[in-house]
Amino acid sequence: MEQNIVISRHVVNTIKSLPHIEREAISDALARELILGQDPNESLTPVQSMLYAMIRFYVRQDMDRSSLCKTT
């Protein structure tokens, strides 16, 4: 079973608050992983990888919360 992708307002606001270059890189990385199923880390700098890990954690939390709400 595939899980829906959940991008919360918190994630959107976090990405929007980043400088332009990081915002583009993180948005691209999320699309590469969540939509295309590719490993995004090869295209990120070390700082961008750290930011991506944090934002990806938020997305996973939101997706987990969403799936819990559907089962109850």
mmJSON file of the N, C-alpha and C atoms, coordinates in Angstrom:
{"data_MODEL":{"atom_site":{
"group_PDB":["ATOM","ATOM","ATOM","ATOM","ATOM","ATOM","ATOM","ATOM","ATOM","ATOM","ATOM","ATOM","ATOM","ATOM","ATOM","ATOM","ATOM","ATOM","ATOM","ATOM","ATOM","ATOM","ATOM","ATOM","ATOM","ATOM","ATOM","ATOM","ATOM","ATOM","ATOM","ATOM","ATOM","ATOM","ATOM","ATOM","ATOM","ATOM","ATOM","ATOM","ATOM","ATOM","ATOM","ATOM","ATOM","ATOM","ATOM","ATOM","ATOM","ATOM","ATOM","ATOM","ATOM","ATOM","ATOM","ATOM","ATOM","ATOM","ATOM","ATOM","ATOM","ATOM","ATOM","ATOM","ATOM","ATOM","ATOM","ATOM","ATOM","ATOM","ATOM","ATOM","ATOM","ATOM","ATOM","ATOM","ATOM","ATOM","ATOM","ATOM","ATOM","ATOM","ATOM","ATOM","ATOM","ATOM","ATOM","ATOM","ATOM","ATOM","ATOM","ATOM","ATOM","ATOM","ATOM","ATOM","ATOM","ATOM","ATOM","ATOM","ATOM","ATOM","ATOM","ATOM","ATOM","ATOM","ATOM","ATOM","ATOM","ATOM","ATOM","ATOM","ATOM","ATOM","ATOM","ATOM","ATOM","ATOM","ATOM","ATOM","ATOM","ATOM","ATOM","ATOM","ATOM","ATOM","ATOM","ATOM","ATOM","ATOM","ATOM","ATOM","ATOM","ATOM","ATOM","ATOM","ATOM","ATOM","ATOM","ATOM","ATOM","ATOM","ATOM","ATOM","ATOM","ATOM","ATOM","ATOM","ATOM","ATOM","ATOM","ATOM","ATOM","ATOM","ATOM","ATOM","ATOM","ATOM","ATOM","ATOM","ATOM","ATOM","ATOM","ATOM","ATOM","ATOM","ATOM","ATOM","ATOM","ATOM","ATOM","ATOM","ATOM","ATOM","ATOM","ATOM","ATOM","ATOM","ATOM","ATOM","ATOM","ATOM","ATOM","ATOM","ATOM","ATOM","ATOM","ATOM","ATOM","ATOM","ATOM","ATOM","ATOM","ATOM","ATOM","ATOM","ATOM","ATOM","ATOM","ATOM","ATOM","ATOM","ATOM","ATOM","ATOM","ATOM","ATOM","ATOM","ATOM","ATOM","ATOM","ATOM","ATOM","ATOM","ATOM","ATOM"],
"id":[1,2,3,4,5,6,7,8,9,10,11,12,13,14,15,16,17,18,19,20,21,22,23,24,25,26,27,28,29,30,31,32,33,34,35,36,37,38,39,40,41,42,43,44,45,46,47,48,49,50,51,52,53,54,55,56,57,58,59,60,61,62,63,64,65,66,67,68,69,70,71,72,73,74,75,76,77,78,79,80,81,82,83,84,85,86,87,88,89,90,91,92,93,94,95,96,97,98,99,100,101,102,103,104,105,106,107,108,109,110,111,112,113,114,115,116,117,118,119,120,121,122,123,124,125,126,127,128,129,130,131,132,133,134,135,136,137,138,139,140,141,142,143,144,145,146,147,148,149,150,151,152,153,154,155,156,157,158,159,160,161,162,163,164,165,166,167,168,169,170,171,172,173,174,175,176,177,178,179,180,181,182,183,184,185,186,187,188,189,190,191,192,193,194,195,196,197,198,199,200,201,202,203,204,205,206,207,208,209,210,211,212,213,214,215,216],
"type_symbol":["N","C","C","N","C","C","N","C","C","N","C","C","N","C","C","N","C","C","N","C","C","N","C","C","N","C","C","N","C","C","N","C","C","N","C","C","N","C","C","N","C","C","N","C","C","N","C","C","N","C","C","N","C","C","N","C","C","N","C","C","N","C","C","N","C","C","N","C","C","N","C","C","N","C","C","N","C","C","N","C","C","N","C","C","N","C","C","N","C","C","N","C","C","N","C","C","N","C","C","N","C","C","N","C","C","N","C","C","N","C","C","N","C","C","N","C","C","N","C","C","N","C","C","N","C","C","N","C","C","N","C","C","N","C","C","N","C","C","N","C","C","N","C","C","N","C","C","N","C","C","N","C","C","N","C","C","N","C","C","N","C","C","N","C","C","N","C","C","N","C","C","N","C","C","N","C","C","N","C","C","N","C","C","N","C","C","N","C","C","N","C","C","N","C","C","N","C","C","N","C","C","N","C","C","N","C","C","N","C","C","N","C","C","N","C","C"],
"label_atom_id":["N","CA","C","N","CA","C","N","CA","C","N","CA","C","N","CA","C","N","CA","C","N","CA","C","N","CA","C","N","CA","C","N","CA","C","N","CA","C","N","CA","C","N","CA","C","N","CA","C","N","CA","C","N","CA","C","N","CA","C","N","CA","C","N","CA","C","N","CA","C","N","CA","C","N","CA","C","N","CA","C","N","CA","C","N","CA","C","N","CA","C","N","CA","C","N","CA","C","N","CA","C","N","CA","C","N","CA","C","N","CA","C","N","CA","C","N","CA","C","N","CA","C","N","CA","C","N","CA","C","N","CA","C","N","CA","C","N","CA","C","N","CA","C","N","CA","C","N","CA","C","N","CA","C","N","CA","C","N","CA","C","N","CA","C","N","CA","C","N","CA","C","N","CA","C","N","CA","C","N","CA","C","N","CA","C","N","CA","C","N","CA","C","N","CA","C","N","CA","C","N","CA","C","N","CA","C","N","CA","C","N","CA","C","N","CA","C","N","CA","C","N","CA","C","N","CA","C","N","CA","C","N","CA","C","N","CA","C","N","CA","C","N","CA","C","N","CA","C","N","CA","C"],
"label_alt_id":[null,null,null,null,null,null,null,null,null,null,null,null,null,null,null,null,null,null,null,null,null,null,null,null,null,null,null,null,null,null,null,null,null,null,null,null,null,null,null,null,null,null,null,null,null,null,null,null,null,null,null,null,null,null,null,null,null,null,null,null,null,null,null,null,null,null,null,null,null,null,null,null,null,null,null,null,null,null,null,null,null,null,null,null,null,null,null,null,null,null,null,null,null,null,null,null,null,null,null,null,null,null,null,null,null,null,null,null,null,null,null,null,null,null,null,null,null,null,null,null,null,null,null,null,null,null,null,null,null,null,null,null,null,null,null,null,null,null,null,null,null,null,null,null,null,null,null,null,null,null,null,null,null,null,null,null,null,null,null,null,null,null,null,null,null,null,null,null,null,null,null,null,null,null,null,null,null,null,null,null,null,null,null,null,null,null,null,null,null,null,null,null,null,null,null,null,null,null,null,null,null,null,null,null,null,null,null,null,null,null,null,null,null,null,null,null],
"label_comp_id":["MET","MET","MET","GLU","GLU","GLU","GLN","GLN","GLN","ASN","ASN","ASN","ILE","ILE","ILE","VAL","VAL","VAL","ILE","ILE","ILE","SER","SER","SER","ARG","ARG","ARG","HIS","HIS","HIS","VAL","VAL","VAL","VAL","VAL","VAL","ASN","ASN","ASN","THR","THR","THR","ILE","ILE","ILE","LYS","LYS","LYS","SER","SER","SER","LEU","LEU","LEU","PRO","PRO","PRO","HIS","HIS","HIS","ILE","ILE","ILE","GLU","GLU","GLU","ARG","ARG","ARG","GLU","GLU","GLU","ALA","ALA","ALA","ILE","ILE","ILE","SER","SER","SER","ASP","ASP","ASP","ALA","ALA","ALA","LEU","LEU","LEU","ALA","ALA","ALA","ARG","ARG","ARG","GLU","GLU","GLU","LEU","LEU","LEU","ILE","ILE","ILE","LEU","LEU","LEU","GLY","GLY","GLY","GLN","GLN","GLN","ASP","ASP","ASP","PRO","PRO","PRO","ASN","ASN","ASN","GLU","GLU","GLU","SER","SER","SER","LEU","LEU","LEU","THR","THR","THR","PRO","PRO","PRO","VAL","VAL","VAL","GLN","GLN","GLN","SER","SER","SER","MET","MET","MET","LEU","LEU","LEU","TYR","TYR","TYR","ALA","ALA","ALA","MET","MET","MET","ILE","ILE","ILE","ARG","ARG","ARG","PHE","PHE","PHE","TYR","TYR","TYR","VAL","VAL","VAL","ARG","ARG","ARG","GLN","GLN","GLN","ASP","ASP","ASP","MET","MET","MET","ASP","ASP","ASP","ARG","ARG","ARG","SER","SER","SER","SER","SER","SER","LEU","LEU","LEU","CYS","CYS","CYS","LYS","LYS","LYS","THR","THR","THR","THR","THR","THR"],
"label_asym_id":["A","A","A","A","A","A","A","A","A","A","A","A","A","A","A","A","A","A","A","A","A","A","A","A","A","A","A","A","A","A","A","A","A","A","A","A","A","A","A","A","A","A","A","A","A","A","A","A","A","A","A","A","A","A","A","A","A","A","A","A","A","A","A","A","A","A","A","A","A","A","A","A","A","A","A","A","A","A","A","A","A","A","A","A","A","A","A","A","A","A","A","A","A","A","A","A","A","A","A","A","A","A","A","A","A","A","A","A","A","A","A","A","A","A","A","A","A","A","A","A","A","A","A","A","A","A","A","A","A","A","A","A","A","A","A","A","A","A","A","A","A","A","A","A","A","A","A","A","A","A","A","A","A","A","A","A","A","A","A","A","A","A","A","A","A","A","A","A","A","A","A","A","A","A","A","A","A","A","A","A","A","A","A","A","A","A","A","A","A","A","A","A","A","A","A","A","A","A","A","A","A","A","A","A","A","A","A","A","A","A","A","A","A","A","A","A"],
"label_entity_id":["1","1","1","1","1","1","1","1","1","1","1","1","1","1","1","1","1","1","1","1","1","1","1","1","1","1","1","1","1","1","1","1","1","1","1","1","1","1","1","1","1","1","1","1","1","1","1","1","1","1","1","1","1","1","1","1","1","1","1","1","1","1","1","1","1","1","1","1","1","1","1","1","1","1","1","1","1","1","1","1","1","1","1","1","1","1","1","1","1","1","1","1","1","1","1","1","1","1","1","1","1","1","1","1","1","1","1","1","1","1","1","1","1","1","1","1","1","1","1","1","1","1","1","1","1","1","1","1","1","1","1","1","1","1","1","1","1","1","1","1","1","1","1","1","1","1","1","1","1","1","1","1","1","1","1","1","1","1","1","1","1","1","1","1","1","1","1","1","1","1","1","1","1","1","1","1","1","1","1","1","1","1","1","1","1","1","1","1","1","1","1","1","1","1","1","1","1","1","1","1","1","1","1","1","1","1","1","1","1","1","1","1","1","1","1","1"],
"label_seq_id":[1,1,1,2,2,2,3,3,3,4,4,4,5,5,5,6,6,6,7,7,7,8,8,8,9,9,9,10,10,10,11,11,11,12,12,12,13,13,13,14,14,14,15,15,15,16,16,16,17,17,17,18,18,18,19,19,19,20,20,20,21,21,21,22,22,22,23,23,23,24,24,24,25,25,25,26,26,26,27,27,27,28,28,28,29,29,29,30,30,30,31,31,31,32,32,32,33,33,33,34,34,34,35,35,35,36,36,36,37,37,37,38,38,38,39,39,39,40,40,40,41,41,41,42,42,42,43,43,43,44,44,44,45,45,45,46,46,46,47,47,47,48,48,48,49,49,49,50,50,50,51,51,51,52,52,52,53,53,53,54,54,54,55,55,55,56,56,56,57,57,57,58,58,58,59,59,59,60,60,60,61,61,61,62,62,62,63,63,63,64,64,64,65,65,65,66,66,66,67,67,67,68,68,68,69,69,69,70,70,70,71,71,71,72,72,72],
"pdbx_PDB_ins_code":[null,null,null,null,null,null,null,null,null,null,null,null,null,null,null,null,null,null,null,null,null,null,null,null,null,null,null,null,null,null,null,null,null,null,null,null,null,null,null,null,null,null,null,null,null,null,null,null,null,null,null,null,null,null,null,null,null,null,null,null,null,null,null,null,null,null,null,null,null,null,null,null,null,null,null,null,null,null,null,null,null,null,null,null,null,null,null,null,null,null,null,null,null,null,null,null,null,null,null,null,null,null,null,null,null,null,null,null,null,null,null,null,null,null,null,null,null,null,null,null,null,null,null,null,null,null,null,null,null,null,null,null,null,null,null,null,null,null,null,null,null,null,null,null,null,null,null,null,null,null,null,null,null,null,null,null,null,null,null,null,null,null,null,null,null,null,null,null,null,null,null,null,null,null,null,null,null,null,null,null,null,null,null,null,null,null,null,null,null,null,null,null,null,null,null,null,null,null,null,null,null,null,null,null,null,null,null,null,null,null,null,null,null,null,null,null],
"Cartn_x":[0.831,0.0,0.878,0.563,1.313,0.718,1.596,1.165,1.067,0.063,-0.072,1.072,1.473,2.488,1.782,2.28,1.679,2.736,2.436,3.3,2.494,2.805,2.033,2.447,1.644,1.935,3.282,3.584,4.869,6.036,5.94,6.997,7.107,5.981,5.986,6.622,6.23,6.786,8.281,8.703,10.124,10.915,10.412,11.104,11.115,9.997,9.911,10.86,11.187,12.058,13.538,13.869,15.263,15.716,17.023,17.541,17.237,17.2,16.785,17.495,18.791,19.539,19.161,19.071,18.687,17.229,16.374,14.952,14.793,15.507,15.447,15.979,17.109,17.731,16.852,16.265,15.426,14.134,13.522,12.298,12.56,13.663,14.045,14.308,14.993,15.307,14.036,13.076,11.807,11.086,11.038,10.382,11.116,12.438,13.216,12.935,12.894,12.672,11.22,10.308,8.913,8.153,8.484,7.751,8.487,9.796,10.568,11.24,11.302,11.923,13.435,14.054,15.502,16.142,17.45,18.199,18.616,18.12,18.413,19.751,20.345,21.532,22.744,22.824,23.995,24.087,22.971,22.98,23.018,23.092,23.055,24.437,24.68,25.89,25.706,26.771,26.605,25.576,25.595,24.624,23.21,23.043,21.735,21.26,22.156,21.791,21.263,21.878,21.418,20.025,19.827,18.508,17.465,17.856,16.933,16.529,17.477,17.174,16.149,16.295,15.356,13.959,13.903,12.612,11.972,12.771,12.245,11.669,12.292,11.762,10.37,10.19,8.875,7.848,8.239,7.329,6.944,7.914,7.606,6.667,6.894,5.991,4.568,4.452,3.133,2.457,3.232,2.67,2.237,3.032,2.662,1.389,1.302,0.098,-1.129,-0.949,-2.059,-2.545,-1.607,-2.011,-2.659,-2.261,-2.886,-4.325,-4.538,-5.888,-6.841,-6.333,-7.169,-7.551,-6.717,-6.989,-7.887,-8.089,-8.93,-10.31],
"Cartn_y":[-1.179,0.0,1.245,2.189,3.433,4.442,5.256,6.27,7.613,8.397,9.734,10.619,11.53,12.511,13.673,14.046,15.136,16.226,17.39,18.557,19.581,19.7,20.573,22.03,22.914,24.347,24.603,23.863,24.009,23.728,22.678,22.331,23.422,23.861,24.903,26.182,26.586,27.802,27.661,26.486,26.252,26.378,25.774,25.853,27.297,27.993,29.38,30.303,29.962,30.818,30.666,29.667,29.433,30.426,30.674,31.48,30.785,31.566,31.084,29.793,29.735,28.555,27.31,27.435,26.292,25.905,26.912,26.649,25.819,26.201,25.451,24.031,23.904,22.585,21.654,22.162,21.336,20.956,21.888,21.578,20.5,20.65,19.659,18.304,18.311,17.058,16.342,17.09,16.478,15.849,16.566,16.025,14.783,14.832,13.683,12.439,12.62,11.456,11.01,11.938,11.559,11.236,11.897,11.672,10.713,10.926,10.127,8.909,8.851,7.714,7.687,8.834,8.914,9.364,9.058,9.518,10.966,11.905,13.314,13.789,13.009,13.477,13.699,13.02,13.183,14.574,15.3,16.634,17.752,17.415,18.426,18.647,19.889,20.183,19.632,19.579,19.092,19.897,21.211,22.038,21.768,21.665,21.365,19.978,19.031,17.684,17.725,18.539,18.675,19.3,20.362,20.994,20.02,19.279,18.321,17.237,16.757,15.729,16.241,17.491,18.077,18.207,18.73,18.93,17.588,16.637,15.296,14.641,14.899,14.4,14.976,16.277,16.901,16.242,15.993,15.37,13.973,13.207,11.851,11.892,12.828,12.974,13.274,14.205,14.577,13.405,12.635,11.476,10.411,10.202,9.235,9.666,10.946,11.461,11.287,11.556,11.43,9.985,9.051,7.646,7.156,7.69,7.317,7.831,9.025,9.597,8.79,8.216,7.442,6.082,5.536,4.205,4.24,5.421,5.478,5.962],
"Cartn_z":[0.0,0.0,0.0,-0.865,-0.928,0.036,0.589,1.54,0.827,1.177,0.614,1.082,0.234,0.593,1.277,2.448,3.214,3.382,2.841,2.998,3.799,5.064,5.95,5.771,6.325,6.31,6.983,8.038,8.74,7.795,7.007,6.049,4.985,4.448,3.422,3.969,5.161,5.75,6.018,6.446,6.692,5.399,4.334,3.043,2.53,2.656,2.188,2.948,4.181,4.992,4.635,3.837,3.459,2.388,2.333,1.215,-0.113,-1.174,-2.491,-2.921,-2.817,-3.291,-2.495,-1.169,-0.348,-0.593,-0.761,-1.036,-2.307,-3.358,-4.627,-4.449,-3.767,-3.593,-2.758,-1.688,-0.805,-1.511,-2.214,-2.96,-4.009,-4.725,-5.733,-5.089,-3.958,-3.271,-2.806,-2.277,-1.859,-3.048,-4.154,-5.352,-5.859,-5.861,-6.343,-5.502,-4.179,-3.316,-3.299,-3.037,-2.811,-4.093,-5.18,-6.425,-7.346,-7.487,-8.438,-7.811,-6.484,-5.813,-5.932,-6.151,-6.29,-4.984,-4.849,-3.691,-3.936,-3.139,-3.394,-2.831,-1.951,-1.239,-2.123,-3.249,-4.107,-4.716,-4.778,-5.383,-4.349,-3.067,-2.012,-1.395,-0.992,-0.234,1.185,1.986,3.366,4.18,4.031,4.763,4.252,2.952,2.382,2.811,2.916,3.378,4.8,5.637,7.014,7.05,6.27,6.193,5.648,4.626,4.021,5.029,5.801,6.799,7.808,8.224,9.174,8.548,7.341,6.683,6.334,5.915,5.605,6.858,8.01,9.281,9.533,9.276,9.429,8.502,7.26,6.298,6.771,7.236,7.729,8.922,9.826,10.972,10.505,9.578,9.068,8.367,7.602,6.916,7.911,8.964,9.994,10.723,11.047,11.708,10.823,9.543,8.603,8.517,8.472,8.371,9.663,10.804,12.075,12.131,11.611,11.611,10.739,9.673,8.753,9.325,10.225,10.752,11.983,12.558,13.759,13.447],
"occupancy":[1.0,1.0,1.0,1.0,1.0,1.0,1.0,1.0,1.0,1.0,1.0,1.0,1.0,1.0,1.0,1.0,1.0,1.0,1.0,1.0,1.0,1.0,1.0,1.0,1.0,1.0,1.0,1.0,1.0,1.0,1.0,1.0,1.0,1.0,1.0,1.0,1.0,1.0,1.0,1.0,1.0,1.0,1.0,1.0,1.0,1.0,1.0,1.0,1.0,1.0,1.0,1.0,1.0,1.0,1.0,1.0,1.0,1.0,1.0,1.0,1.0,1.0,1.0,1.0,1.0,1.0,1.0,1.0,1.0,1.0,1.0,1.0,1.0,1.0,1.0,1.0,1.0,1.0,1.0,1.0,1.0,1.0,1.0,1.0,1.0,1.0,1.0,1.0,1.0,1.0,1.0,1.0,1.0,1.0,1.0,1.0,1.0,1.0,1.0,1.0,1.0,1.0,1.0,1.0,1.0,1.0,1.0,1.0,1.0,1.0,1.0,1.0,1.0,1.0,1.0,1.0,1.0,1.0,1.0,1.0,1.0,1.0,1.0,1.0,1.0,1.0,1.0,1.0,1.0,1.0,1.0,1.0,1.0,1.0,1.0,1.0,1.0,1.0,1.0,1.0,1.0,1.0,1.0,1.0,1.0,1.0,1.0,1.0,1.0,1.0,1.0,1.0,1.0,1.0,1.0,1.0,1.0,1.0,1.0,1.0,1.0,1.0,1.0,1.0,1.0,1.0,1.0,1.0,1.0,1.0,1.0,1.0,1.0,1.0,1.0,1.0,1.0,1.0,1.0,1.0,1.0,1.0,1.0,1.0,1.0,1.0,1.0,1.0,1.0,1.0,1.0,1.0,1.0,1.0,1.0,1.0,1.0,1.0,1.0,1.0,1.0,1.0,1.0,1.0,1.0,1.0,1.0,1.0,1.0,1.0,1.0,1.0,1.0,1.0,1.0,1.0],
"B_iso_or_equiv":[0.0,0.0,0.0,0.0,0.0,0.0,0.0,0.0,0.0,0.0,0.0,0.0,0.0,0.0,0.0,0.0,0.0,0.0,0.0,0.0,0.0,0.0,0.0,0.0,0.0,0.0,0.0,0.0,0.0,0.0,0.0,0.0,0.0,0.0,0.0,0.0,0.0,0.0,0.0,0.0,0.0,0.0,0.0,0.0,0.0,0.0,0.0,0.0,0.0,0.0,0.0,0.0,0.0,0.0,0.0,0.0,0.0,0.0,0.0,0.0,0.0,0.0,0.0,0.0,0.0,0.0,0.0,0.0,0.0,0.0,0.0,0.0,0.0,0.0,0.0,0.0,0.0,0.0,0.0,0.0,0.0,0.0,0.0,0.0,0.0,0.0,0.0,0.0,0.0,0.0,0.0,0.0,0.0,0.0,0.0,0.0,0.0,0.0,0.0,0.0,0.0,0.0,0.0,0.0,0.0,0.0,0.0,0.0,0.0,0.0,0.0,0.0,0.0,0.0,0.0,0.0,0.0,0.0,0.0,0.0,0.0,0.0,0.0,0.0,0.0,0.0,0.0,0.0,0.0,0.0,0.0,0.0,0.0,0.0,0.0,0.0,0.0,0.0,0.0,0.0,0.0,0.0,0.0,0.0,0.0,0.0,0.0,0.0,0.0,0.0,0.0,0.0,0.0,0.0,0.0,0.0,0.0,0.0,0.0,0.0,0.0,0.0,0.0,0.0,0.0,0.0,0.0,0.0,0.0,0.0,0.0,0.0,0.0,0.0,0.0,0.0,0.0,0.0,0.0,0.0,0.0,0.0,0.0,0.0,0.0,0.0,0.0,0.0,0.0,0.0,0.0,0.0,0.0,0.0,0.0,0.0,0.0,0.0,0.0,0.0,0.0,0.0,0.0,0.0,0.0,0.0,0.0,0.0,0.0,0.0,0.0,0.0,0.0,0.0,0.0,0.0],
"pdbx_formal_charge":[null,null,null,null,null,null,null,null,null,null,null,null,null,null,null,null,null,null,null,null,null,null,null,null,null,null,null,null,null,null,null,null,null,null,null,null,null,null,null,null,null,null,null,null,null,null,null,null,null,null,null,null,null,null,null,null,null,null,null,null,null,null,null,null,null,null,null,null,null,null,null,null,null,null,null,null,null,null,null,null,null,null,null,null,null,null,null,null,null,null,null,null,null,null,null,null,null,null,null,null,null,null,null,null,null,null,null,null,null,null,null,null,null,null,null,null,null,null,null,null,null,null,null,null,null,null,null,null,null,null,null,null,null,null,null,null,null,null,null,null,null,null,null,null,null,null,null,null,null,null,null,null,null,null,null,null,null,null,null,null,null,null,null,null,null,null,null,null,null,null,null,null,null,null,null,null,null,null,null,null,null,null,null,null,null,null,null,null,null,null,null,null,null,null,null,null,null,null,null,null,null,null,null,null,null,null,null,null,null,null,null,null,null,null,null,null],
"auth_seq_id":[1,1,1,2,2,2,3,3,3,4,4,4,5,5,5,6,6,6,7,7,7,8,8,8,9,9,9,10,10,10,11,11,11,12,12,12,13,13,13,14,14,14,15,15,15,16,16,16,17,17,17,18,18,18,19,19,19,20,20,20,21,21,21,22,22,22,23,23,23,24,24,24,25,25,25,26,26,26,27,27,27,28,28,28,29,29,29,30,30,30,31,31,31,32,32,32,33,33,33,34,34,34,35,35,35,36,36,36,37,37,37,38,38,38,39,39,39,40,40,40,41,41,41,42,42,42,43,43,43,44,44,44,45,45,45,46,46,46,47,47,47,48,48,48,49,49,49,50,50,50,51,51,51,52,52,52,53,53,53,54,54,54,55,55,55,56,56,56,57,57,57,58,58,58,59,59,59,60,60,60,61,61,61,62,62,62,63,63,63,64,64,64,65,65,65,66,66,66,67,67,67,68,68,68,69,69,69,70,70,70,71,71,71,72,72,72],
"auth_comp_id":["MET","MET","MET","GLU","GLU","GLU","GLN","GLN","GLN","ASN","ASN","ASN","ILE","ILE","ILE","VAL","VAL","VAL","ILE","ILE","ILE","SER","SER","SER","ARG","ARG","ARG","HIS","HIS","HIS","VAL","VAL","VAL","VAL","VAL","VAL","ASN","ASN","ASN","THR","THR","THR","ILE","ILE","ILE","LYS","LYS","LYS","SER","SER","SER","LEU","LEU","LEU","PRO","PRO","PRO","HIS","HIS","HIS","ILE","ILE","ILE","GLU","GLU","GLU","ARG","ARG","ARG","GLU","GLU","GLU","ALA","ALA","ALA","ILE","ILE","ILE","SER","SER","SER","ASP","ASP","ASP","ALA","ALA","ALA","LEU","LEU","LEU","ALA","ALA","ALA","ARG","ARG","ARG","GLU","GLU","GLU","LEU","LEU","LEU","ILE","ILE","ILE","LEU","LEU","LEU","GLY","GLY","GLY","GLN","GLN","GLN","ASP","ASP","ASP","PRO","PRO","PRO","ASN","ASN","ASN","GLU","GLU","GLU","SER","SER","SER","LEU","LEU","LEU","THR","THR","THR","PRO","PRO","PRO","VAL","VAL","VAL","GLN","GLN","GLN","SER","SER","SER","MET","MET","MET","LEU","LEU","LEU","TYR","TYR","TYR","ALA","ALA","ALA","MET","MET","MET","ILE","ILE","ILE","ARG","ARG","ARG","PHE","PHE","PHE","TYR","TYR","TYR","VAL","VAL","VAL","ARG","ARG","ARG","GLN","GLN","GLN","ASP","ASP","ASP","MET","MET","MET","ASP","ASP","ASP","ARG","ARG","ARG","SER","SER","SER","SER","SER","SER","LEU","LEU","LEU","CYS","CYS","CYS","LYS","LYS","LYS","THR","THR","THR","THR","THR","THR"],
"auth_asym_id":["A","A","A","A","A","A","A","A","A","A","A","A","A","A","A","A","A","A","A","A","A","A","A","A","A","A","A","A","A","A","A","A","A","A","A","A","A","A","A","A","A","A","A","A","A","A","A","A","A","A","A","A","A","A","A","A","A","A","A","A","A","A","A","A","A","A","A","A","A","A","A","A","A","A","A","A","A","A","A","A","A","A","A","A","A","A","A","A","A","A","A","A","A","A","A","A","A","A","A","A","A","A","A","A","A","A","A","A","A","A","A","A","A","A","A","A","A","A","A","A","A","A","A","A","A","A","A","A","A","A","A","A","A","A","A","A","A","A","A","A","A","A","A","A","A","A","A","A","A","A","A","A","A","A","A","A","A","A","A","A","A","A","A","A","A","A","A","A","A","A","A","A","A","A","A","A","A","A","A","A","A","A","A","A","A","A","A","A","A","A","A","A","A","A","A","A","A","A","A","A","A","A","A","A","A","A","A","A","A","A","A","A","A","A","A","A"],
"auth_atom_id":["N","CA","C","N","CA","C","N","CA","C","N","CA","C","N","CA","C","N","CA","C","N","CA","C","N","CA","C","N","CA","C","N","CA","C","N","CA","C","N","CA","C","N","CA","C","N","CA","C","N","CA","C","N","CA","C","N","CA","C","N","CA","C","N","CA","C","N","CA","C","N","CA","C","N","CA","C","N","CA","C","N","CA","C","N","CA","C","N","CA","C","N","CA","C","N","CA","C","N","CA","C","N","CA","C","N","CA","C","N","CA","C","N","CA","C","N","CA","C","N","CA","C","N","CA","C","N","CA","C","N","CA","C","N","CA","C","N","CA","C","N","CA","C","N","CA","C","N","CA","C","N","CA","C","N","CA","C","N","CA","C","N","CA","C","N","CA","C","N","CA","C","N","CA","C","N","CA","C","N","CA","C","N","CA","C","N","CA","C","N","CA","C","N","CA","C","N","CA","C","N","CA","C","N","CA","C","N","CA","C","N","CA","C","N","CA","C","N","CA","C","N","CA","C","N","CA","C","N","CA","C","N","CA","C","N","CA","C","N","CA","C","N","CA","C","N","CA","C","N","CA","C"],
"pdbx_PDB_model_num":[1,1,1,1,1,1,1,1,1,1,1,1,1,1,1,1,1,1,1,1,1,1,1,1,1,1,1,1,1,1,1,1,1,1,1,1,1,1,1,1,1,1,1,1,1,1,1,1,1,1,1,1,1,1,1,1,1,1,1,1,1,1,1,1,1,1,1,1,1,1,1,1,1,1,1,1,1,1,1,1,1,1,1,1,1,1,1,1,1,1,1,1,1,1,1,1,1,1,1,1,1,1,1,1,1,1,1,1,1,1,1,1,1,1,1,1,1,1,1,1,1,1,1,1,1,1,1,1,1,1,1,1,1,1,1,1,1,1,1,1,1,1,1,1,1,1,1,1,1,1,1,1,1,1,1,1,1,1,1,1,1,1,1,1,1,1,1,1,1,1,1,1,1,1,1,1,1,1,1,1,1,1,1,1,1,1,1,1,1,1,1,1,1,1,1,1,1,1,1,1,1,1,1,1,1,1,1,1,1,1,1,1,1,1,1,1]
}}}
